[in-house]
């Protein structure tokens, strides 16, 4: 089994408003292998999203090393990290983060276009049909419900069959029934693509669908399952 993400001795400190240093993460050790789903549990403010950002190369640790797809992120600048993720890493966030001036099909097709795929629009249409939005392809985000926007975000995240999906509270802005539909769809797409999943959540039932569960408490990562 191939290791896609490896964190070793990762720490993160931020400067508080008064000027003192606040420790967010301390000595985090974590490996994520190809095809497996890993849940990061913890209360609000425990550092879950901070850790996800470090694992994905969206932020830099104060100390320690993070390896992503065989590359040491500490040795790469922001542009190089973005190139590494392109076409190989997908994201789903609580706030959807769709581009407001682009239609659903344009949002989904953008990462495919940036990867140089010539038939990006056709693949984007196919993905939207797969998530049940074949009749909403030309709608802007503001014309879609929250559940529909998150399904567009899922289709965008799985464009190009990524090796890794980072999901940060993907149902946080949805009602329970819609959230369940989105989660079922996310796991279905993950299974089809054999994508590794790093899922940030406070929902223990949702975490239970993953292969391994970790909990963040007082900046330390502890294995639960």
C-alpha positions as CSV (number, residue, x, y, z in Angstrom):
1,X,0.0,0.0,0.0
2,X,1.4,3.4,-1.1
3,X,1.7,6.2,1.5
4,X,0.3,9.4,0.0
5,X,0.5,11.6,3.1
6,X,3.0,11.5,5.9
7,X,3.2,14.0,8.8
8,X,6.1,13.8,11.2
9,X,6.6,15.9,14.3
10,X,4.2,18.5,13.0
11,X,3.6,21.6,15.1
12,X,1.8,24.8,14.5
13,X,1.9,28.0,16.5
14,X,0.1,31.3,15.9
15,X,0.6,34.6,17.5
16,X,-2.3,35.7,19.7
17,X,-3.6,39.3,19.6
18,X,-1.6,40.1,22.7
19,X,1.6,39.0,21.0
20,X,2.1,35.7,22.8
21,X,2.5,32.4,20.9
22,X,-0.5,30.0,20.9
23,X,0.2,26.3,20.3
24,X,-2.4,24.8,17.9
25,X,-0.8,21.4,17.1
26,X,2.0,19.5,18.9
27,X,4.0,16.6,17.7
28,X,1.5,15.3,15.2
29,X,2.3,12.0,13.5
30,X,0.1,10.6,10.7
31,X,0.2,8.5,7.6
32,X,-2.5,8.2,5.0
33,X,-2.3,5.4,2.5
34,X,-3.8,5.0,-1.0
35,X,-7.5,4.2,-1.0
36,X,-8.1,4.5,2.7
37,X,-10.4,6.9,4.5
38,X,-9.2,8.7,7.6
39,X,-11.4,10.8,9.9
40,X,-10.1,13.7,12.1
41,X,-12.5,14.2,15.0
42,X,-12.4,17.0,17.5
43,X,-14.4,19.8,19.1
44,X,-14.6,23.2,17.4
45,X,-11.3,25.0,17.7
46,X,-9.3,21.8,18.3
47,X,-7.1,22.3,15.2
48,X,-8.8,19.9,12.8
49,X,-9.0,22.3,9.9
50,X,-5.5,23.6,10.7
51,X,-4.1,20.1,10.4
52,X,-6.0,19.5,7.1
53,X,-4.5,22.7,5.7
54,X,-1.0,21.6,6.7
55,X,-1.5,18.1,5.2
56,X,-2.7,19.6,1.9
57,X,0.1,22.2,1.7
58,X,-2.3,25.1,2.1
59,X,-0.4,26.3,5.1
60,X,3.1,25.6,6.5
61,X,4.0,24.0,9.9
62,X,6.0,25.8,12.5
63,X,8.0,22.6,12.9
64,X,8.1,19.1,11.5
65,X,7.7,17.7,8.0
66,X,4.8,16.9,5.7
67,X,5.1,14.6,2.7
68,X,2.4,14.8,0.1
69,X,2.4,12.5,-3.0
70,X,6.1,11.8,-2.4
71,X,7.1,15.5,-2.2
72,X,8.4,17.2,1.0
73,X,6.1,20.2,1.2
74,X,8.5,22.2,3.4
75,X,10.9,22.3,0.4
76,X,8.3,23.7,-2.0
77,X,7.0,27.2,-2.5
78,X,3.3,28.0,-2.8
79,X,3.3,27.8,-6.6
80,X,5.1,24.4,-6.6
81,X,2.6,23.0,-4.0
82,X,-0.3,24.2,-6.2
83,X,1.2,22.4,-9.2
84,X,1.7,19.2,-7.1
85,X,-2.0,19.2,-6.1
86,X,-3.4,20.0,-9.6
87,X,-5.3,17.0,-11.0
88,X,-4.2,14.8,-8.0
89,X,-5.9,16.4,-5.0
90,X,-9.5,17.4,-4.6
91,X,-11.2,19.6,-1.9
92,X,-14.7,19.8,-0.5
93,X,-15.3,22.6,2.1
94,X,-18.2,23.5,4.3
95,X,-18.8,26.8,2.5
96,X,-18.8,25.1,-1.0
97,X,-16.3,27.7,-2.4
98,X,-17.7,27.7,-5.9
99,X,-16.8,30.6,-8.2
100,X,-19.9,32.8,-8.2
101,X,-19.5,34.0,-11.8
102,X,-19.2,30.6,-13.3
103,X,-21.9,28.1,-14.1
104,X,-22.0,24.6,-12.6
105,X,-20.3,23.1,-15.6
106,X,-17.7,25.8,-15.7
107,X,-16.9,25.3,-12.0
108,X,-16.5,21.6,-12.5
109,X,-14.6,21.9,-15.7
110,X,-12.1,24.5,-14.4
111,X,-9.6,22.1,-12.8
112,X,-9.8,19.8,-15.9
113,X,-9.1,22.8,-18.1
114,X,-6.1,23.9,-16.0
115,X,-4.8,20.3,-16.3
116,X,-4.8,20.7,-20.1
117,X,-7.6,18.3,-20.8
118,X,-9.1,19.1,-24.2
119,X,-12.5,17.6,-23.6
120,X,-12.9,19.2,-20.2
121,X,-16.5,20.4,-20.7
122,X,-17.7,16.9,-21.8
123,X,-16.2,15.3,-18.7
124,X,-17.6,18.1,-16.5
125,X,-21.1,17.4,-17.9
126,X,-20.7,13.7,-17.2
127,X,-19.7,14.4,-13.6
128,X,-22.7,16.6,-13.1
129,X,-25.0,14.0,-14.5
130,X,-23.4,11.5,-12.1
131,X,-24.2,13.7,-9.1
132,X,-27.8,14.2,-10.3
133,X,-27.4,17.7,-11.7
134,X,-27.5,17.0,-15.4
135,X,-30.3,19.5,-15.8
136,X,-28.6,22.3,-13.8
137,X,-25.3,22.5,-15.7
138,X,-25.9,26.1,-16.8
139,X,-27.0,27.5,-13.5
140,X,-24.9,29.8,-11.4
141,X,-24.2,28.9,-7.7
142,X,-26.7,31.5,-6.5
143,X,-29.4,29.7,-8.5
144,X,-28.7,26.4,-6.7
145,X,-29.7,25.2,-3.3
146,X,-27.0,24.4,-0.7
147,X,-27.2,20.7,-1.4
148,X,-26.9,21.3,-5.1
149,X,-23.9,23.6,-4.6
150,X,-22.2,20.9,-2.5
151,X,-22.9,18.3,-5.2
152,X,-21.3,20.7,-7.7
153,X,-18.3,21.0,-5.3
154,X,-18.1,17.2,-5.1
155,X,-18.2,16.8,-8.9
156,X,-15.4,19.4,-9.1
157,X,-13.4,17.7,-6.4
158,X,-13.5,14.4,-8.2
159,X,-12.7,15.8,-11.7
160,X,-9.7,14.0,-13.0
161,X,-10.1,11.1,-10.5
162,X,-7.8,12.5,-7.7
163,X,-5.6,10.4,-5.6
164,X,-6.6,12.3,-2.4
165,X,-9.8,14.1,-1.3
166,X,-9.6,16.5,1.6
167,X,-13.1,17.2,3.0
168,X,-13.6,19.8,5.8
169,X,-17.0,19.5,7.5
170,X,-18.7,18.9,4.1
171,X,-22.2,18.8,5.5
172,X,-21.8,21.7,8.0
173,X,-24.1,24.1,6.1
174,X,-26.7,21.5,5.2
175,X,-29.8,20.1,6.8
176,X,-29.5,16.5,8.1
177,X,-31.3,14.8,5.2
178,X,-29.5,16.8,2.5
179,X,-26.2,16.2,4.4
180,X,-26.7,12.5,4.4
181,X,-27.3,12.5,0.7
182,X,-24.1,14.4,0.1
183,X,-22.1,12.1,2.3
184,X,-23.5,9.0,0.6
185,X,-22.6,10.5,-2.8
186,X,-19.1,11.4,-1.6
187,X,-18.3,7.9,-0.4
188,X,-19.8,6.5,-3.6
189,X,-17.5,8.6,-5.7
190,X,-14.6,7.8,-3.5
191,X,-15.2,4.1,-3.9
192,X,-15.4,4.4,-7.7
193,X,-12.2,6.4,-7.9
194,X,-10.3,4.5,-5.2
195,X,-9.5,7.9,-3.7
196,X,-7.9,8.4,-0.3
197,X,-10.0,10.5,2.0
198,X,-9.1,12.8,4.8
199,X,-12.3,13.9,6.5
200,X,-12.5,16.6,9.1
201,X,-15.7,16.3,11.1
202,X,-17.2,16.5,14.6
203,X,-19.8,13.8,13.7
204,X,-18.8,10.5,15.3
205,X,-21.3,8.6,13.2
206,X,-19.9,10.0,10.0
207,X,-16.3,9.3,11.2
208,X,-17.4,5.7,11.8
209,X,-17.6,5.2,8.0
210,X,-13.9,5.7,7.7
211,X,-11.1,3.1,8.0
212,X,-9.3,4.9,10.7
213,X,-10.3,7.6,13.2
214,X,-8.2,10.1,15.0
215,X,-9.1,12.7,17.6
216,X,-7.5,16.0,18.2
217,X,-7.4,17.1,21.9
218,X,-5.3,19.9,23.3
219,X,-3.2,20.0,20.0
220,X,-2.3,16.3,20.1
221,X,-3.5,13.7,17.7
222,X,-4.7,10.4,19.2
223,X,-5.8,7.2,17.4
224,X,-9.3,6.1,18.2
225,X,-9.7,3.3,15.7
